[in-house]
């Protein structure tokens, strides 16, 4: 029996040692809009394409980013409904930590919580993996952080990363542009230029989202007006 024979079982390994449903989940991520993140010396920026299926959709009702706690934000690529479940669980974990310790949850700890939920959905019967990858941006006592969490529950810390449809070209572009001493303003420009590199059509404040964390440790999603100003700066 080939790999395809194991594709309907989440909990059965194929002879080559793969859980084929996780591979399919990664395909769902790869079909999603491109999202990326860049860690700077004094903050983190995450950005994403926001393509609407039709011009009849109200763009204000579509959000690729979410605030988890005051100092942490996420952006996803893949299936939006799956991301909402993970965002809600992450927000509950952050609130639970704050209620006990009266301080914001460390970024690495929250990422472990999210990754544990995603991993649980790879070895339980009657469920499927989450068809989404997350980029988690945070700022805590250890400085700025950027993590990527995948459907398998794997997670890594990154200096800069991209997920979604154009992730290979975006990562190649980031490798050329990234430097260890990059600061937040330059990181925002780099993020915009990376999205612009593989964007199908004209990039505008209406079809991208940008979230930033500065040294004040407050996650902020930029308004369309602020994004427009940054777009003018990189032209």
For each residue, the residues with C-beta under 8 A, 3 or more apart:
1: 5 6
2: 5
3: 6 7 14 15 16 18 20
4: 7 20
5: 1 2 14
6: 1 3 9 12 13 14 18 20
7: 3 4 20 21 24
8:
9: 6 12 21
10: 19 21 122 123 124 125 127 128 129
11: 19 123 124 125
12: 6 9 19
13: 6 17 18 19
14: 3 5 6 17 18 19 20
15: 3
16: 3
17: 13 14
18: 3 6 13 14 22 23
19: 10 11 12 13 14 22 23 122 152
20: 3 4 6 7 14 23 24
21: 7 9 10 24 25 122 128 129
22: 18 19 25 26 122 129 151 152
23: 18 19 20 26 27
24: 7 20 21 27 28
25: 21 22 28 29 78 128 129 130 131 151 152
26: 22 23 29 30 133 150 151
27: 23 24 30 31
28: 24 25 31 32 78 79 131 132
29: 25 26 32 77 78 131 132 133 150 151 163 164
30: 26 27 164 165 167
31: 27 28 78 165
32: 28 29 35 76 77 78 79 132 163 164 165
33: 48 49 50 51 64 77 164 165
34: 48 49 77 162 163 164 165 166 167 170 195 198
35: 32 46 47 48 49 64 75 76 77 135 162 163 164
36: 46 47 48 135 160 161 162 163 167 170 174 191 194 195
37: 44 45 46 47 75 135 137 146 148 158 160 161 162 191
38: 44 45 146 159 160 174 178 182 187 190 191
39: 44 137 144 145 146 158 159 160 187
40: 43 44 45 144 182 183 184 186 187
41: 144 180 181 182 183
42: 144 183 184 214 215
43: 40 139 144 183 184 187 212 213 214 215
44: 37 38 39 40 137 138 139 144 145 146 184 187 212 213
45: 37 38 40 137 184 187 188 191 210 211 212 213
46: 35 36 37 65 73 74 75 135 137 146 191 210 211 212
47: 35 36 37 75 191 192 194 195 208 209 210 211
48: 33 34 35 36 64 65 75 77 164 195 208 209
49: 33 34 35 64 164 195 199 207 208
50: 33 59 62 64 206 207 208 209
51: 33 207
52: 55 57 59 62 207
53: 57
54: 57
55: 52
56:
57: 52 53 54 61 62
58: 61 62
59: 50 52 62 206
60:
61: 57 58
62: 50 52 57 58 59
63: 66 209
64: 33 35 48 49 50 75 76 209
65: 46 48 73 74 75 209 211 221
66: 63 73 74 83 87 91
67: 70 72 73 219 221
68: 72 73 74 87 90 91 94 110 136 219
69: 72 91 94 95 98 104 105 110 219
70: 67 104 217 218 219
71: 104 107 138 139 140 213 217 218 219
72: 67 68 69 94 104 105 107 110 136 137 138 219
73: 46 65 66 67 68 136 137 138 211 213 219 221
74: 46 65 66 68 83 87 90 134 135 136 137
75: 35 37 46 47 48 64 65 134 135 137 209 211
76: 32 35 64 80 83 86 132 133 134 135
77: 29 32 33 34 35 48 132 133 163 164 165 167
78: 25 28 29 31 32 82 83 130 131 132 133 164
79: 28 32 82 83 130 131 132
80: 76 83 84 132
81: 84 85
82: 78 79 85 86 130 131 132
83: 66 74 76 78 79 80 86 87 130 132 134
84: 80 81 87 88
85: 81 82 88 89 130
86: 76 82 83 89 90 114 117 118 130 132 134
87: 66 68 74 83 84 90 91
88: 84 85 91 92
89: 85 86 92 93 113 114 117
90: 68 74 86 87 93 94 110 113 114
91: 66 68 69 87 88 94 95
92: 88 89 95 96
93: 89 90 96 97 105 110 113 114
94: 68 69 72 90 91 97 98 104 105 110
95: 69 91 92 98 99
96: 92 93 99 100
97: 93 94 100 101 104 105 109 110
98: 69 94 95 101 102 103 104 105
99: 95 96 102
100: 96 97
101: 97 98
102: 98 99
103: 98
104: 69 70 71 72 94 97 98 140 217
105: 69 72 93 94 97 98 109 110
106: 109 110 140 141 142
107: 71 72 110 111 136 138 139 140 142 145 147
108: 111 112 142 145 147 157
109: 97 105 106 112 113
110: 68 69 72 90 93 94 97 105 106 107 113 114 136 138
111: 107 108 114 115 136 147 149 155
112: 108 109 115 116 155
113: 89 90 93 109 110 116 117
114: 86 89 90 93 110 111 117 118 134 136 149 155
115: 111 112 118 119 149 153 154 155
116: 112 113 119 120 153
117: 86 89 113 114 120 121
118: 86 114 115 121 122 129 130 149 150 151 152 153
119: 115 116 122 123 152 153
120: 116 117 123 124 153
121: 117 118 124 127 128 129 130
122: 10 19 21 22 118 119 129 151 152 153
123: 10 11 119 120
124: 10 11 120 121 127
125: 10 11
126:
127: 10 121 124
128: 10 21 25 121 131
129: 10 21 22 25 118 121 122 151 152
130: 25 78 79 82 83 85 86 118 121 151
131: 25 28 29 78 79 82 128 151
132: 28 29 32 76 77 78 79 80 82 83 86 151
133: 26 29 76 77 78 148 149 150 151 163 164
134: 74 75 76 83 86 114 148 149
135: 35 36 37 46 74 75 76 146 147 148 161 163
136: 68 72 73 74 107 110 111 114 145 146 147 148 149
137: 37 39 44 45 46 72 73 74 75 144 145 146 211 213 219
138: 44 71 72 73 107 110 144 145 147 213 219
139: 43 44 71 107 143 144 145 213 214 215 217
140: 71 104 106 107 143 145 217
141: 106
142: 106 107 108 145
143: 139 140
144: 39 40 41 42 43 44 137 138 139 213
145: 39 44 107 108 136 137 138 139 140 142 157
146: 37 38 39 44 46 135 136 137 157 158 159 160 161
147: 107 108 111 135 136 138 155 156 157 158
148: 37 133 134 135 136 155 156 158 161 163
149: 111 114 115 118 133 134 136 153 154 155
150: 26 29 118 133 153 154 155
151: 22 25 26 29 118 122 129 130 131 132 133
152: 19 22 25 118 119 122 129
153: 115 116 118 119 120 122 149 150
154: 115 149 150
155: 111 112 114 115 147 148 149 150
156: 147 148
157: 108 145 146 147
158: 37 39 146 147 148 161
159: 38 39 146 178 180
160: 36 37 38 39 146 171 174 175 178 190
161: 36 37 135 146 148 158 171 174
162: 34 35 36 37 166 167 170 171 174 194
163: 29 32 34 35 36 77 133 135 148 167
164: 29 30 32 33 34 35 48 49 77 78 133 167
165: 30 31 32 33 34 77
166: 34 162 169 170 198
167: 30 34 36 77 162 163 164 170 171
168: 171 172
169: 166 172 173 197 198
170: 34 36 162 166 167 173 174 194 195 197 198
171: 160 161 162 167 168 174 175
172: 168 169 175 176
173: 169 170 176 177 193 194 197 198
174: 36 38 160 161 162 170 171 177 178 190 194
175: 160 171 172 178
176: 172 173
177: 173 174 190 193 194
178: 38 159 160 174 175 182 190
179: 182
180: 41 159
181: 41
182: 38 40 41 178 179 186 187 190
183: 40 41 42 43 186 187
184: 40 42 43 44 45 187 188 212 214
185: 188 189
186: 40 182 183 189 190
187: 38 39 40 43 44 45 182 183 184 190 191
188: 45 184 185 191 192 210 212 230
189: 185 186 192 193 230 233 234
190: 38 160 174 177 178 182 186 187 193 194
191: 36 37 38 45 46 47 187 188 194 195 210
192: 47 188 189 195 196 203 208 210 230 231 234
193: 173 177 189 190 196 197 234
194: 36 47 162 170 173 174 177 190 191 197 198
195: 34 36 47 48 49 170 191 192 198 199 203 208
196: 192 193 199 203 234
197: 169 170 173 193 194
198: 34 166 169 170 173 194 195
199: 49 195 196 202 203
200:
201: 207
202: 199
203: 192 195 196 199 207 208 231
204: 207 208 228 231
205: 208 224 225 227 228 231
206: 50 59 224
207: 49 50 51 52 201 203 204
208: 47 48 49 50 192 195 203 204 205 227
209: 47 48 50 63 64 65 75 221 222 227
210: 45 46 47 188 191 192 221 222 226 227 230
211: 45 46 47 65 73 75 137 219 220 221 222
212: 43 44 45 46 184 188 219 220 222
213: 43 44 45 71 73 137 138 139 144 217 218 219 220
214: 42 43 139 184 217 218 220
215: 42 43 139
216:
217: 70 71 104 139 140 213 214
218: 70 71 213 214
219: 67 68 69 70 71 72 73 137 138 211 212 213
220: 211 212 213 214
221: 65 67 73 209 210 211
222: 209 210 211 212 226 227 230
223: 226 227
224: 205 206 227 228
225: 205 228 229
226: 210 222 223 229 230
227: 205 208 209 210 222 223 224 230 231
228: 204 205 224 225 231 232
229: 225 226 232 233
230: 188 189 192 210 222 226 227 233 234
231: 192 203 204 205 227 228 234 235
232: 228 229 235
233: 189 229 230
234: 189 192 193 196 230 231
235: 231 232
